[in-house]
Amino acid sequence: MTAVDAPCPDVRLTRPVRTPSTPIRVGLLGLGHVGSAVARLARTRPPAARANIEIAAALVRDPLRIRAVQDVPLTTDPDAVFLARPAVVVEALGGLEPARTLVLEAIARGLPVVTANKSLLAHHGDEIAEAAALAGVAVRYEASVIAGVPFLGTFARRPYASAVSAITAIVNGTSNFVLSRMQDLAVEFGSALSDAQRRGFAEPDPFKDVEGVDAAEKLAILIRLFAGRRVAPSDIETTGIRPVTPVDLRLARELGGTLKPVVTAEGLTSTTGPIGAFAGSAFVPGTHSLARVHYVSNGICLRAAGGSELCFTGPGAGPDVTAVTVLDDVLDAATGRAESWASAATGSLAVPPNTTWFVRVTSAVPQPSSADIATLLAAHGVWTERSAGPDTRDGRPSLALLVRSCSRPRIERAASALAAATGSSVHAYRALEAGS
Ligand SMILES: NC(=O)c1ccc[n+]([C@@H]2O[C@H](COP(=O)([O-])OP(=O)(O)OC[C@H]3O[C@@H](n4cnc5c(N)ncnc54)[C@H](OP(=O)(O)O)[C@@H]3O)[C@@H](O)[C@H]2O)c1
């Protein structure tokens, strides 16, 4: 590999004039999983591409590391990337810094930016949008949410179609893998997570994935696109998947569904009302499209203009599929297509409106009957539709109930009262409607 730590000989700050036969030069910030896949794929040119893509330079931490791609000029100096005359900068560093500083630097130099970094957009989106608007350059971000399914750009350029009132989605492949594995092999959370780590589907530190932080960041990006409003990921009700047990999954199956790591947002077309948003494990009825999205796959269902339901499913991540999406963004950005990460008004968030709930009750023997539990819940205004169990396979009897739509405070009050009256442990998960 060629090191380009020394300043480039023909240092020019202006962008090169491009003719149709001139390759599009890309400055890569990061040559890890995604950056390497981008560099590999850039050597190919699909029939519909209007130009070749050439990697001008790649920023890395360690230029001596053996890399999967050869012949990419490496540097540890960000300036060397900007001075290598890129037409587009691809940010594939991850994290907040130095990604934020370097993206702003690229924009200030008039260079369009492509990024797959949802944390960066969820936390510094406003600053980046303002800088991009001021400089008149595009910031493309298709690969930041469900990287393998290019749907964001389609909606970004179709204002009527993007008048979506509600979103229900699975946007985190790690969590979906863990719950799918727990369901299929009847294993505990820890064992399924280790399996995901061994296969490279979970980071050594899986906190952001399993606690729902990554999903909340992606939901904030989706809310910005579809509602034109900015919300802080930390303000979204987020529960993660850690509480889910194999018993929960067995009982969910008995009730005709499963538990999945979902994000939901409602009230997106109202310009003033709060948006109800949630990221966490939820009961998904077997008839819902997301019930068939397993393992590392992702899916999104949109309640679209005209009342129709649109669902897209496919790979959520993986370097190769992400590179495809990133390079299409590069072609668009280089040829000046207008849609881009944009400014948004402040949005207020609310606890999602009333939903149905999946309530699991685990007791020391003797266990109250499902009829007794239903009566106790009814005393707090919570009405049982169906029940499943008892499941006694892990030594303690567990029951599950699907209850009618009510607010979170109401289900929490009823669950606490039930736990106190029966000495049971009670966990309530939101439940999706059967639609979609
Ligand atoms: N992996 C996926 O499937 C996927 C899918 C969708 C989106 N994304 C997003 O894509 C981004 C990149 O992910 P990744 O998996 O490719 O990460 P990665 O494998 O950790 O690669 C990060 C790259 O950035 C370089 N880097 C990091 N900090 C640096 C610094 N301070 N100075 C110079 N270079 C630095 C690293 O250099 P060294 O190589 O020298 O360490 C490495 O080449 C993240 O935002 C991620 O969320 C990833």
PDBQT file of the ligand as one rigid body, heavy atoms in Angstrom, charges set to zero:
ROOT
HETATM    1  N1  LIG A 501     -20.214  -2.574   9.527  1.00  0.00    +0.000 N 
HETATM    2  C1  LIG A 501     -21.415  -2.473   8.948  1.00  0.00    +0.000 C 
HETATM    3  O1  LIG A 501     -21.968  -3.453   8.431  1.00  0.00    +0.000 OA
HETATM    4  C2  LIG A 501     -22.127  -1.139   8.911  1.00  0.00    +0.000 A 
HETATM    5  C3  LIG A 501     -23.378  -1.028   8.291  1.00  0.00    +0.000 A 
HETATM    6  C4  LIG A 501     -24.018   0.205   8.231  1.00  0.00    +0.000 A 
HETATM    7  C5  LIG A 501     -23.391   1.312   8.773  1.00  0.00    +0.000 A 
HETATM    8  N2  LIG A 501     -22.181   1.184   9.383  1.00  0.00    +0.000 N 
HETATM    9  C6  LIG A 501     -21.543   2.374   9.924  1.00  0.00    +0.000 C 
HETATM   10  O2  LIG A 501     -20.346   2.615   9.176  1.00  0.00    +0.000 OA
HETATM   11  C7  LIG A 501     -19.380   3.247  10.008  1.00  0.00    +0.000 C 
HETATM   12  C8  LIG A 501     -18.062   2.468   9.948  1.00  0.00    +0.000 C 
HETATM   13  O3  LIG A 501     -18.270   1.157  10.436  1.00  0.00    +0.000 OA
HETATM   14  P1  LIG A 501     -17.148   0.018  10.267  1.00  0.00    +0.000 P 
HETATM   15  O4  LIG A 501     -17.808  -1.241  10.693  1.00  0.00    +0.000 OA
HETATM   16  O5  LIG A 501     -16.504   0.085   8.935  1.00  0.00    +0.000 OA
HETATM   17  O6  LIG A 501     -16.084   0.495  11.400  1.00  0.00    +0.000 OA
HETATM   18  P2  LIG A 501     -14.590  -0.048  11.587  1.00  0.00    +0.000 P 
HETATM   19  O7  LIG A 501     -14.421  -1.378  10.956  1.00  0.00    +0.000 OA
HETATM   20  O8  LIG A 501     -14.284   0.113  13.035  1.00  0.00    +0.000 OA
HETATM   21  O9  LIG A 501     -13.685   0.989  10.765  1.00  0.00    +0.000 OA
HETATM   22  C9  LIG A 501     -13.367   2.271  11.206  1.00  0.00    +0.000 C 
HETATM   23  C10 LIG A 501     -12.239   2.824  10.350  1.00  0.00    +0.000 C 
HETATM   24  O10 LIG A 501     -12.004   4.167  10.719  1.00  0.00    +0.000 OA
HETATM   25  C11 LIG A 501     -10.634   4.341  11.065  1.00  0.00    +0.000 C 
HETATM   26  N3  LIG A 501     -10.583   5.281  12.175  1.00  0.00    +0.000 N 
HETATM   27  C12 LIG A 501     -11.336   5.276  13.294  1.00  0.00    +0.000 A 
HETATM   28  N4  LIG A 501     -10.995   6.304  14.103  1.00  0.00    +0.000 NA
HETATM   29  C13 LIG A 501      -9.992   6.956  13.466  1.00  0.00    +0.000 A 
HETATM   30  C14 LIG A 501      -9.221   8.112  13.791  1.00  0.00    +0.000 A 
HETATM   31  N5  LIG A 501      -9.382   8.780  14.935  1.00  0.00    +0.000 N 
HETATM   32  N6  LIG A 501      -8.297   8.517  12.893  1.00  0.00    +0.000 NA
HETATM   33  C15 LIG A 501      -8.122   7.850  11.753  1.00  0.00    +0.000 A 
HETATM   34  N7  LIG A 501      -8.826   6.758  11.379  1.00  0.00    +0.000 NA
HETATM   35  C16 LIG A 501      -9.742   6.319  12.245  1.00  0.00    +0.000 A 
HETATM   36  C17 LIG A 501     -10.107   2.986  11.459  1.00  0.00    +0.000 C 
HETATM   37  O11 LIG A 501      -8.713   2.963  11.213  1.00  0.00    +0.000 OA
HETATM   38  P3  LIG A 501      -7.841   1.631  11.468  1.00  0.00    +0.000 P 
HETATM   39  O12 LIG A 501      -8.290   0.664  10.426  1.00  0.00    +0.000 OA
HETATM   40  O13 LIG A 501      -6.420   2.019  11.294  1.00  0.00    +0.000 OA
HETATM   41  O14 LIG A 501      -8.188   1.194  12.862  1.00  0.00    +0.000 OA
HETATM   42  C18 LIG A 501     -10.899   2.081  10.501  1.00  0.00    +0.000 C 
HETATM   43  O15 LIG A 501     -10.260   2.005   9.269  1.00  0.00    +0.000 OA
HETATM   44  C19 LIG A 501     -20.013   3.314  11.412  1.00  0.00    +0.000 C 
HETATM   45  O16 LIG A 501     -20.616   4.579  11.555  1.00  0.00    +0.000 OA
HETATM   46  C20 LIG A 501     -21.087   2.236  11.367  1.00  0.00    +0.000 C 
HETATM   47  O17 LIG A 501     -22.165   2.493  12.249  1.00  0.00    +0.000 OA
HETATM   48  C21 LIG A 501     -21.528  -0.012   9.474  1.00  0.00    +0.000 A 
ENDROOT
TORSDOF 0
